[in-house]
Amino acid sequence: MGKATRVVEQGIKASRAPALARAELLSKVARSRLEDELEKALERKPATEGKLAGALRAVAPLSPHLRASMAEAAAVMLRRGSLGREIYAACMRAVAEGGDAQTASLVRTALSHDEAGGAPALAAAALCRDTSLAGLLGKVAASRQSHVAFGAETARVVRIESNGAHLTSLAPMIKESHRISLCVEVFVPLARAGAAPIAIAPALSVLRGAERHLGRWLVLAEVATKAGDGAPLAEAKTKMSNGPSSSRGAWALVAWALEESLARHRRQPAPPPPDVRPTVELVARLSDRPSSDRDLGFLFRIAAANGAGARPMLDAVVKQGPLNDETGVRAAMFLARDHGRDDLRVGIHQIATGARRDDLRGFATAALWDVGARDEARVLADELLTSKNVSNVAWASLVRAAALSGSGDDVASEMNYRWIQLGWLE
């Protein structure tokens, strides 16, 4: 196995000379800094590895050259057996999502390791269309470890190499701890991606039937709904009308989220959010993260859709004190952009230019870009490229790339926020 991995490393190094200029949106300064941090992390695990991994994950789409370095790093960690590292997960996922030529070699080597290289390798296999992986995935799908077999069979279904029958037979064997990890590490990325084949739906129905956490239920339902299964949306609508009164508001938001996800996938106008006033407890229940994380991501999903029900909670967040954390800056961004709170735009600018919370400067700069202060954000991004804080470098790079590409997409998106600011790497 070690020899095979070294061959992969050599092949990756030999492929590092593709024509990079065509798609390179990452500055040489930022790329050199991130590659240097990556090299140091291979020598000694940093205390803030999650933040570095998240920064790499977010900016990797901007740079084929950086992804080539990440492929080399993944090969090194495969050789060492360091598959629990956050850097490993970020590198495997980013290289696969970039559709790079190195993906098949990396995944092939990873699948030969214990537990098939872990969830990052199985998720990468689902994205890789190289037919040479089919036989190896089939062997892993026959593993005695049901969660490993389930991950591999999910990849086979997504790759249209299986009719889903084996996946459905495995689903009842998945115990709760593995269902949680599969949801976060395999199905959250699938929910973000394009539609999976309808063959995946029966197995997801089994998992939803065992799932007590509403946010994880929603992730599984989103994958199934985009695949063409109408059952999750029908169930949510039934429960929002006929379920216990205490849960009807939550189910109304679930039904809306499924309709919104499907509309986005079909590039159709999304329906407006229901007139449900969110609370901290409610949005935590609707997050795919454990409720103990108190993740407010669903609040900002409603806010991004300009839902009127989000405004009181956004106001409550910023009234708790000055903008001294990520949640406050994020709430201020929506209030400034969509509700005319120019005073909060000033507050975001003060965070972006101040030194009191250096770890928030990059995120505040991205928020400035999203509220429309683009000239200011662009100037600040240039300054932050040399920041000691790697998260600031990542946010600055995304702002610069948005300016170069002219895309109308938000920079401070939910996905980038999770990766860079929180270090959640799915």
C-alpha positions in Angstrom: 0.0 0.0 0.0 2.8 2.4 0.8 4.4 1.8 -2.6 1.1 2.4 -4.4 0.6 5.6 -2.6 4.1 6.8 -3.5 3.3 6.1 -7.1 0.2 8.3 -6.7 2.3 11.1 -5.2 4.7 10.9 -8.2 1.9 10.9 -10.7 0.3 14.0 -9.0 3.6 15.9 -9.0 4.1 15.1 -12.7 0.6 16.5 -13.4 1.3 19.8 -11.6 2.2 21.6 -14.8 -1.3 22.0 -16.4 -2.2 25.4 -18.0 -3.2 27.1 -14.8 -3.6 30.6 -16.0 -7.0 29.9 -17.6 -8.8 29.3 -14.3 -6.5 30.8 -11.7 -8.4 33.4 -9.6 -6.2 33.1 -6.5 -3.4 35.6 -6.1 0.2 34.4 -6.0 0.6 35.9 -2.5 -2.4 34.0 -1.1 -1.5 30.8 -2.9 2.0 30.8 -1.6 0.8 31.6 1.9 -1.7 28.7 1.9 0.7 26.2 0.3 3.3 27.2 3.0 0.7 26.7 5.8 -0.2 23.3 4.2 3.4 22.2 4.1 3.9 23.2 7.7 0.8 21.3 8.7 2.2 18.1 7.2 5.3 18.5 9.3 3.4 19.3 12.5 -0.3 19.4 13.2 -1.3 23.0 14.1 -3.6 23.8 16.9 -5.9 25.6 14.5 -6.0 22.9 11.8 -9.8 23.2 11.4 -9.5 26.8 10.4 -6.7 26.1 7.9 -8.6 23.2 6.5 -11.7 25.4 6.1 -9.7 28.1 4.4 -8.2 25.7 2.0 -11.7 24.1 1.3 -13.2 27.5 0.5 -10.5 28.9 -1.8 -9.6 25.6 -3.6 -12.1 26.2 -6.4 -10.2 29.4 -7.3 -6.9 27.7 -8.0 -6.0 24.5 -9.9 -2.4 25.0 -8.6 -3.5 25.0 -5.0 -5.7 21.9 -5.6 -2.6 20.1 -7.0 -0.7 20.9 -3.8 -3.7 19.7 -1.8 -3.7 16.4 -3.8 0.0 15.9 -2.9 -0.9 16.5 0.7 -3.7 14.0 0.6 -1.4 11.4 -0.9 1.2 12.0 1.9 -1.5 11.6 4.5 -2.7 8.4 2.8 0.8 7.0 3.0 1.1 7.9 6.6 -2.4 6.6 7.5 -3.4 10.1 8.9 -7.0 9.8 7.7 -8.5 11.4 10.8 -6.8 14.7 10.0 -9.1 17.7 9.1 -6.6 18.6 6.4 -7.0 15.2 4.8 -10.8 15.6 4.7 -10.5 19.1 3.2 -8.0 18.0 0.5 -9.9 14.9 -0.6 -13.2 16.7 -0.9 -11.8 19.8 -2.6 -9.8 17.8 -5.2 -12.9 15.7 -6.0 -15.2 18.7 -6.3 -12.7 20.4 -8.6 -12.9 17.5 -11.0 -9.1 17.3 -11.2 -7.3 14.5 -12.9 -5.7 13.4 -9.7 -9.0 12.4 -8.1 -9.3 8.9 -9.4 -5.7 7.9 -8.3 -6.3 9.4 -4.8 -9.7 7.8 -4.4 -8.4 4.4 -5.6 -5.6 4.5 -3.0 -7.9 5.7 -0.2 -10.5 2.9 -0.9 -7.7 0.4 -0.3 -7.2 1.7 3.3 -9.1 0.6 6.4 -12.7 1.8 6.3 -12.1 2.7 2.6 -10.4 5.9 3.5 -13.2 7.3 5.6 -16.2 9.4 4.7 -14.1 12.0 2.7 -12.9 9.3 0.3 -16.4 7.8 -0.1 -17.9 11.2 -0.7 -15.1 11.9 -3.2 -15.8 8.6 -4.9 -19.4 9.7 -5.5 -18.2 12.8 -7.3 -15.6 11.0 -9.5 -16.9 9.5 -12.7 -13.8 7.4 -13.5 -15.1 4.0 -14.4 -11.9 2.3 -13.1 -13.3 2.7 -9.5 -16.3 0.6 -10.1 -14.8 -2.8 -9.1 -13.1 -1.4 -6.0 -16.3 0.3 -4.8 -18.2 -2.9 -5.4 -15.8 -4.7 -3.1 -16.1 -2.0 -0.4 -19.9 -2.1 -0.7 -19.7 -5.8 0.4 -17.8 -4.8 3.6 -18.9 -6.4 6.9 -19.0 -2.9 8.4 -22.4 -1.7 7.5 -21.7 2.0 7.6 -18.6 1.6 5.3 -20.7 -0.6 2.9 -23.5 2.0 3.0 -21.1 4.9 2.1 -19.6 2.9 -0.8 -23.0 1.8 -2.0 -24.3 5.4 -1.9 -21.4 6.3 -4.1 -22.3 3.5 -6.5 -25.9 4.7 -6.7 -24.8 8.3 -7.3 -22.4 7.0 -10.0 -25.4 5.1 -11.6 -23.6 1.7 -11.0 -26.3 0.3 -8.7 -30.1 0.1 -8.7 -30.2 1.0 -5.0 -31.6 -2.4 -3.8 -28.4 -3.2 -1.8 -28.4 0.3 -0.3 -32.0 -0.2 0.9 -31.1 -3.5 2.4 -28.2 -1.9 4.3 -30.2 1.1 5.6 -31.9 -0.8 8.6 -28.4 -1.9 9.8 -27.1 1.7 10.3 -27.0 2.5 14.0 -27.6 6.1 15.2 -24.0 7.2 15.6 -23.1 6.1 12.1 -26.4 7.7 10.7 -25.3 11.0 12.2 -21.9 10.9 10.7 -23.2 9.7 7.3 -25.7 12.5 7.3 -23.1 15.2 8.0 -20.2 13.9 6.0 -21.9 12.3 3.0 -25.5 13.6 2.6 -24.9 17.3 3.5 -22.5 17.5 0.5 -25.0 15.6 -1.7 -27.8 18.0 -0.7 -25.6 20.9 -1.9 -24.8 19.1 -5.2 -27.0 18.2 -8.2 -29.7 15.6 -8.1 -28.9 12.0 -7.2 -30.7 9.2 -9.1 -34.1 8.3 -7.8 -32.7 4.9 -6.8 -31.3 6.5 -3.6 -34.8 7.4 -2.3 -35.9 4.1 -0.7 -32.8 3.9 1.5 -33.2 7.5 2.6 -36.8 6.8 3.5 -35.6 4.1 5.9 -33.0 6.5 7.4 -35.6 9.2 7.8 -37.9 6.8 9.6 -35.3 6.3 12.3 -34.2 9.9 12.5 -35.4 11.9 15.5 -33.4 15.1 14.7 -35.4 17.3 12.4 -32.4 19.0 10.9 -30.9 15.7 9.8 -34.3 14.5 8.6 -34.4 17.6 6.4 -30.9 16.9 4.9 -32.0 13.3 4.0 -35.3 14.7 2.6 -33.6 17.3 0.5 -31.4 14.7 -1.2 -34.5 12.5 -1.9 -36.7 15.4 -3.0 -34.1 16.6 -5.6 -33.8 12.9 -6.8 -37.5 13.0 -7.6 -39.1 11.5 -4.5 -42.3 13.5 -3.5 -42.8 11.6 -0.3 -40.8 13.8 2.0 -42.5 17.0 1.0 -45.9 15.3 1.2 -45.1 14.1 4.8 -43.9 17.6 5.8 -47.1 19.2 4.5 -49.2 16.7 6.3 -47.5 17.3 9.6 -47.6 21.1 9.2 -51.4 20.8 8.9 -52.3 17.8 11.1 -49.4 17.3 13.4 -49.2 18.4 17.0 -49.7 22.2 17.3 -46.3 22.6 18.9 -44.5 21.3 15.9 -46.6 22.7 13.0 -44.4 25.8 12.7 -41.3 23.7 12.4 -42.8 21.4 9.8 -44.0 24.5 7.8 -40.4 25.6 7.6 -39.3 22.1 6.6 -41.9 22.0 3.8 -40.7 25.5 2.6 -37.1 24.4 2.7 -37.8 21.4 0.5 -39.7 23.5 -2.0 -37.0 26.1 -2.0 -34.3 23.6 -2.5 -36.2 22.0 -5.4 -36.9 25.3 -7.0 -33.2 26.3 -6.7 -32.2 23.0 -8.3 -34.6 23.6 -11.2 -33.6 27.2 -11.5 -37.2 28.3 -10.8 -38.5 31.1 -8.6 -38.4 30.0 -5.0 -41.6 30.2 -2.8 -41.5 32.8 0.1 -40.9 31.5 3.6 -44.0 30.9 5.7 -45.1 33.4 8.3 -43.4 31.6 11.2 -41.4 33.5 13.7 -38.2 31.5 14.4 -36.6 31.1 17.8 -33.2 30.0 18.9 -34.6 26.5 19.8 -36.4 26.2 16.5 -33.6 27.1 14.2 -31.2 24.8 16.2 -33.6 21.9 15.6 -33.6 22.7 11.9 -29.8 22.7 11.6 -28.0 19.5 10.5 -25.6 20.1 13.4 -26.2 18.8 16.9 -28.7 21.0 18.8 -26.0 21.6 21.4 -24.1 23.7 18.7 -27.0 26.2 18.8 -26.3 26.7 15.1 -28.4 29.6 13.6 -27.8 28.6 10.0 -31.5 28.1 9.3 -32.3 31.6 10.5 -29.9 33.0 7.9 -31.5 30.7 5.3 -34.8 32.4 6.0 -33.1 35.8 6.0 -31.5 35.1 2.7 -34.9 34.4 1.2 -36.1 37.8 2.7 -38.5 36.1 5.0 -40.3 38.7 7.2 -40.3 36.3 10.2 -36.5 36.5 10.5 -36.3 40.3 11.2 -37.2 40.2 14.9 -34.6 37.5 15.7 -32.0 39.3 13.6 -32.7 42.5 15.6 -32.5 40.5 18.9 -29.0 39.2 17.9 -27.6 42.6 17.2 -29.2 44.2 20.3 -27.3 41.8 22.6 -24.2 44.0 22.3 -21.6 45.4 19.9 -20.7 43.4 16.8 -18.1 41.3 18.5 -18.7 37.8 17.1 -19.5 36.1 13.8 -23.2 35.8 14.5 -23.6 39.5 15.2 -21.7 40.5 12.0 -23.8 38.1 10.0 -27.1 39.3 11.4 -26.0 42.9 10.8 -25.2 42.1 7.2 -28.8 41.0 6.5 -30.3 43.9 8.4 -28.0 46.4 6.6 -28.6 45.0 3.1 -32.3 44.1 3.2 -33.7 46.3 6.0 -32.0 49.7 5.6 -29.9 49.6 8.8 -27.1 51.9 7.7 -25.9 52.1 11.3 -25.0 48.5 11.2 -23.2 48.9 7.9 -21.0 51.4 9.8 -20.5 48.8 12.5 -19.4 46.2 10.0 -17.0 48.6 8.5 -15.5 49.3 11.9 -14.9 45.6 12.5 -13.3 45.2 9.1 -10.9 48.0 9.7 -10.3 47.6 13.4 -7.7 45.6 15.3 -9.7 44.6 18.3 -11.0 41.5 16.7 -8.5 40.6 14.0 -10.2 37.2 13.5 -13.4 38.9 12.3 -11.8 41.3 9.8 -12.0 39.0 6.8 -15.6 38.0 7.5 -16.6 41.6 8.0 -14.9 42.5 4.7 -16.9 39.8 2.9 -20.1 41.1 4.6 -19.2 44.6 3.3 -19.0 43.2 -0.2 -22.4 41.5 0.1 -24.1 44.7 1.4 -22.9 46.6 -1.6 -19.9 48.5 -0.2 -17.7 46.8 -2.9 -15.0 49.4 -3.4 -14.3 49.5 0.3 -14.3 45.7 0.5 -12.0 45.4 -2.4 -9.4 47.8 -0.9 -9.6 46.0 2.5 -9.2 42.6 0.8 -5.9 43.7 -0.7 -4.7 44.6 2.7 -5.8 41.4 4.3 -4.0 39.1 1.9 -0.9 39.4 4.1 -2.8 39.0 7.4 -1.4 36.6 10.0 -4.8 35.1 10.3 -5.4 32.5 7.6 -9.2 32.9 7.7 -8.7 36.6 6.8 -6.6 35.5 3.8 -9.4 33.2 2.6 -12.1 35.8 2.9 -9.9 38.4 1.2 -9.2 35.9 -1.7 -13.0 35.3 -2.1 -13.7 39.0 -2.3 -10.9 39.5 -4.9 -12.1 36.6 -6.9 -15.7 37.9 -6.9 -14.4 41.3 -8.2 -12.4 39.6 -10.9 -15.1 37.3 -12.1 -17.9 39.8 -11.9 -20.3 37.1 -10.4 -23.3 38.2 -8.5 -23.0 35.5 -5.9 -22.7 36.3 -2.2 -19.2 35.9 -0.7 -20.4 35.5 2.9 -22.5 32.5 2.0 -23.6 29.8 4.4 -21.1 27.3 2.8 -18.1 29.7 3.0 -19.1 30.7 6.6 -19.2 27.1 7.8 -15.9 26.3 6.2 -13.8 29.4 7.0 -15.3 30.8 10.1 -16.4 27.6 11.9 -14.1 25.0 10.4 -17.0 22.6 9.5 -15.6 20.7 6.6 -18.4 18.6 5.0 
